[in-house]
Amino acid sequence: MPSPADLVNDDVLAEILLRLPPGSVLRSRTVCKLWRRVTTSSSFIADYSRRRPPELLVYPDGYMMGHRARNALAAVDLAAGDTTCRRRLLRFHEPLRLVDSCDGLLLFAIMQRGFLVCNPATRQWAALPSPTTKRPCAPVLPSGFYFHRPSGEHRLLCIADIPPPPVFEYDPPSGKFRRLPSPAAGEAAPDAGSFYYILSTAAGGGCARRLGAVAEVDIKDPFPSACVAIRGTLYWSYHPEAGDTGGADMVAFDTAAEAFRRIPMPPAVGLASHRLRVFDMGGRLAMSAAVEAYPRRMDVWALEDEGGGGGGGGARWACLLRIDGDLPRPRRRAGGYPVYEAVCVLEGGALVVAGGGWVVLYDVEGKRELSRVDHSRGVGNVSRCVYRASLAPLPEPDARPFPVDDVPGGEPLLHYCSPGGGDANVPSYGNRWGRDDTWVVPNEH
């Protein structure tokens, strides 16, 4: 006699399982082969991630820096109006540093020399290959974390500074060798300098692939800004490939063709006078521009037509929303955003603006505020990362449960949080679990 589960077709079963939390879906794969086939299919994994609410990653106990500094990472539901319920994801300590989030995967830098990717929902992690050179390189800077659709891999575009080879000269009077000064920038070895590399999560580990040299610009800050990945393209409000344009152009990178191009900035927006943040607005590029001198004033722009690109003009931007003094006054002690920034757009079209511990929702079409929630009393610092839980597997995860520090007797660099109490080494920091499997963080201020 067939069981009740056998009488349910695949579509109905998938619809039921899509409503479960990640841990329950993972455990359901052990029920039978049918359930495992349904929950591991690419369509189910894509639908599951699409239905998860976007969450803002925060540091509930504040962000600490320095030797062996420990930090906890939690997720705040951007659509919720409750200031006390936050879902703790994991705890990590130096030398790990959170860099970015993409499709439910978190990217961590390891002392700016290496990177690892982890999925808090599936508890899988893997180290990315390092730029392989004949000589050790200086710190490797992450530039863009994205999903490469043609290969089905998650990739990282980074910048590595390769120093020139050391040159020694023999000194006959002393009988010793002495190191000569490094050559000037134009006289360096051809394989020395700043280069773009692509690191991949592909099975087999792969190796870092060099793209080309980074454009040389004579400016004070040569590092690219934070980027956003939209439909196979990375966008930066500032990038060295913009050249010496004085901030008139932003930069895009086609992840399929692996080529850079310039896009003119919105009118009356500049790097010197505004704090810029690019974000995904329902599949199109958008930018928030907060006035540096008046942090509660902000414009939100959307790219209507890129035009010919190449920095030659033709891009058409539309100002969708102007906020002038209506934002809450941020608490000075709250870390996180120095000014307000647009973060993302929710399923219903509400624009999320965050800053100073506040999360404010706006109706863009109606030009009005929908709600505001003050998280500054319970959240120490706010990251720039938006997280959406996913069951996406890593092609070749590390067999070890946690990454371990490369020192004698090194301890795990990362611990996951779970409601089952199985993580004996994860302190609750005085918090407790709520009925809906979320962390209940008491307000002590």
N, C-alpha and C positions, 0 to 999 in steps of 0.2 A: 504493500500500500504506500503510495507516494506521501511524502511529508508535506505540510502546508507550504513550506518554502519552495518545493518543486512545482507548485501550482501557480507561482507568480512568474510572469515573463520578465525578460531582462530589463525592459524599460521601466516597469513598475518597481522592480528591485533596485535599480539604479536611482530612481527618484526617492526612494526611502532612504537609501544609504547616503545620498548626497546631503541629507539633513543632519547627519551625525557629526560629532566633533572628530578631529583627526585621529585621536587615539582609538576611538571606537571603530572607525573605518579600518585601521590597520589590524585590529584584533579580529574583525569580521572576516579577514582573508583566510583565517585558519578554520572557518566553519566548513567549507566544502570547495571543490574546484570551481563550481559555478560562481560563487561569491568572489573568489579570488580573480577569476577571469574578468568579471564585471568591474571590480574596483581597481584593477591594474590596467585597464584599457586606456588608451590616450584620450578618448572622448570623455571618459569619466573624470580623469585627472584634470583636464582642461575645464570642464563644467564645475568641478569642485572648487578650484581656485577662483573661478569667475564669481561664484556665489558667496565667497567669504567677504566679509566687510573689510574695507581698508582700515588699517590701524597705524597710529603714529608711534614709533619706537621712542621710548623715554628711559631715562635713568632714574628710577624711583628713589634711590638713596644718594643722588648726586653723582656727578662724574669726577672721579679722582685720577690724578696723573702721578707719575713717579715710579720708582722701583717697586715692583710687586704690588702695585695698586690694584685693588679689586673693585669691580663694578657689576651691578645687576642690570639686566635689560628687561623691560616690560613693554607691553603693547596696550595702547589706549584706543578703544573704539571711537572713531571720529564722529559717528552719528549719535552716540549715546550722550545723554545729559547727566549721567551719574559721575560724580567726582571721586567716589571712593572705590569703585571696582576697576581694577587693572589686572591684566593677565601677565604674570611673570613668565618669561621665556627661558632665560638662562642666566648664568653668572660666569664671568670671565675675568682674567687679570692680565696684567702686563706680562709679556710684550704684545698681547693681542690688542687691536684697536678696530672698532667697527668702522667700515668704510661706506658700504652701500647695501641696498636690498633690491632684488629682482626676482619676480615670479616665486616668492616665498623662500628664496635662498638668501642667506646673509653672507656678505663678503667681509672678511677680517684681514687686516694687514698684520704681519709679524715683524715688528721693528723696521718697517719700511724696506725689508729685504726679501720677503716672501708673502704669500697669500694663501688663505684657506677658505673654502666655501662650506657652509653647513646649512642643513634644513632642520629647524627646530621641531617641526611636526613629525618628521620621519626619523629624526636623530641620526641622520647620516652626515658625514663630513668627508672632505677630500682636500688634499693640498694641491695647489696649482703649480705647474712647472715654473722654475725660475729662469730668467734670461741667461742662457748658457753662453759664456764668453771665455776667451783664453785668459782674461784677467778679471779679478773681482771688480764688480761695479759698485758705484755709489748708491745711495738710496733709490729704490724703484718707486715711482709715484703712480698711484692708480688714476686713470683718467676717465674710464667709462666701463660699466658692467652691464652686459646686455645678452639677449638671447639671439643666437645666430640661426635664423629659420632654415636656410638651405641645408645646414649640417645637423640641426637639432641639438646644438651644443650651447652652453652658456660660456661666454668669453669675456675676457678682461683686456681692454686696451690700456696700456701703461707706458710710462716714459722711464727709461733707464739711462743714467749718465755714465758712460764708459770712459774711464780716465785713460790718458795716453800711457804707453809702456814706460817704465822707469829707465833712465839712461845713466850709466855710471862711467866715471873716468878714473883711470889709474894715476895716482900721484906718486912718482918715483921717490922724491925725498922722504915721504912718510911710509912708503911701501903699502899704502892702503888705497882702497877704492872710495871715491866720494860721489855722491849722487848729484847730478846736474839739475838745475831748476827746470820745471816743466816748461815746454815750449808755449809760445803764444797761441791764441785761439786759431789763427789762420795757418799756423805752422804745425799743428798737431797731426798725429798719425791719421790716415784716412778712416780707420775703424774706431777712432776715438771721438767722443762727443755725445750728444743727447739723441737717442733713437726711440722710435715707437716699437713696441713689442705687443704681440697678441698671445695671451695665455688662454688655454682651453681646458674645459672639464672633460674632454673626450676620453673614452676608454683607452687604456694603455698608457695613460700619462701624457703621451705626446711630448713636445718640446716647444719652448718659446720661439715664436717666429718673428723675425725682424721685418718691419715694413719700410722704414726710411728714416731720414734725419728729421729732427724737430726744427722748425723754422727759427732762425735767430732773430730776436727782436731786442731792441735797445730800450727796455722799459724796466721799471722798478720791480714789478712782480711778474715773472715769466711763467708762473704756474697756471694751468687752466682752472676754471671755476667748476663747481658741481654741475653735472649734466643730467639730462633726462633722455630715456630711450623711448621712441615713439615709432611704431611700425617700421622697424629695421633701420632707423636713423638715430644717431646721437646728436644732441644739441647742447652747446655751451653758450652762456652769455658772454664769456670771455675765454679766449684760447690763443696760444701763440701763432696759430695758423692765420689769425686775422691780420697779422702784420702790424705795422705802425700806422694804424688808421685812427688812433685816438679814441677807440671804443665805438666807432661808427658802425662796425660790422660784428655780428656774432658768427659762430662757426658750426657747421653740420658735418657729420661723418656718415657716409653710406656704408653700412656694415656688410653689404653684399659685394659692392664694387671696391670697398676699402679705399675710398677717396674722400678728401676734404673739399668743402666748398664754403663760400661766405654768403651770409644773408644780412641785408641791412637791418639795423636796429629800428624799433618803433620811433616815430618822431618825438623830439623833445625828451628823449631818454638817453642818459649817458652814464658811463661807469663812475665818473667823478662825483656826480650829484645824486645818484640813486643806488640803492641796494637791490640788486636784481636776483630773481629766482625763476628759472624756467621749469615748467611742469606740464604734465599731460592733461589736457582738457577734453576728455571724450574722444581721443584719437587725433587731436590736432595740437600743434605747438602753442603754448601760451606763456606769458611772462608777467610776473608781478614786479612793479617798480615802486619801491618805498623811498620816500625822500629822506636822505641822510639827516638833514637838519631838522626834520619834523617827522619822527618815526611813526606817527599815527595817521599819516597821509600816504595813500597808496593808489596806484592805477593798475588795472588788470588789462593786458593786451592779448589779443589772439591773432595768429597769422592766418589771414584770409587767402593770400596767394603769394607764393614764394617768388614768382616772376622768373627771370632768367638765372637768378643766383649769381655766384661768382663775385659778389660785392659790387656789381655794376648798377644796382638800383632795380626797381621794378617790384620789390616786395610790397605787399599791401597789408597793413596792420589795422585792426579795429579795436578801439578802446571800449571794452565791454562794461567796465565798472570803475567808478571813481569813488574812493572812500576818503573823506576829508574830516578828520577829527572825531569820527564816530566810533573808532575802536577804543576798547578799554585801556586805561592807563596801566602799562605793565608794572609789576612789582620790581623794584630795583634789585632785590636780593635774589630773584628767580633767575637761574641760568638759562641756557638755551638761546633763543633767538634774540639778537640785539635789537632788531626791528621786526615788524610784522612781515610775513611772507605768505603768499598763496601756496598751499601744499598740494591739493588735488581736488577732484570733483567727485562727489558721491553719485550713487546709482540714480537718484532722483534729479540730479542736476545741480545740487547745492554746492557752492564753492566753499572750501575749507580754508580759512585764514588762521594762522597760528603765530604766536609771539608772546614772549614774556610769561609763559605758562598758561595763556588763554587760548581757547579754541573757539572761533566765531564762524558761524555758518551764514552764508549770504545767498539770497535769491538773485541771480545775475539778471534774469529777464525783468523781474519786478523791481530791481535796484533797491532792495531792502534787506535788512538783517533778519535772519530767522531765529537764531539762538546764540547764546554765549555761555561758555563754561569755564570757570577758573580752576585750572589744575595746578596752579603754582604752589598751593599749600601742601600738596601731597606728592609733587614731582620735583626732584632736584634739578634735573636738566633735561632738555628736549633735543633729540637728534634731528637730522634732516631727512631721515629715512621713513618711507611709507611701506608698511609690511602687509602682505595679504597671504594668509596661511595656504600652503600648497602641499600636495602629496607627490610632487614631481621627484622621481628618484635621481640620484647621481649615477652616471654611467659606471663608475668604478669607485665606490666609496671605500674609505680606509676601514680595515677590519677591526681596528682598535676602537673601543667605545668613545674615547676622548683623545684629542691631541695632547701630547705630553711635552713639557719643556725639555730642551736638549741640554740638560745639566745633570750631573750625577745626583740621583735621588730626586729628579724633577717630578713635580706633581702635575696633574691634568690642568691644562690651560682653560678648559671650558667645562661647565657642568650644566646639564639641562634640568629644568624644573618640571615637576609633574605632580598631579593631585594624589597619586597613590602612595606617597611617602617612601618610594623606592630609592630616592636620592638622599642617602644618609649624609652626604657631604655638602648638601645644599642648605644653608641656613635660611630661615624664613624671614630674617631681619625684623622680627616682631609682628609679622603679618600672619594671616590665617586664610584658609580656603573657604570660599563661599559655597552656597548650594549649587550654583551653576558652573562650578569648576573654574572660577575666576578668583584671583587674589583680592582679598579685601584689605586695603591699605588704610590703617587708621590715620585720621588727621590729628596730628599732635600739636599743631600750632594754633 
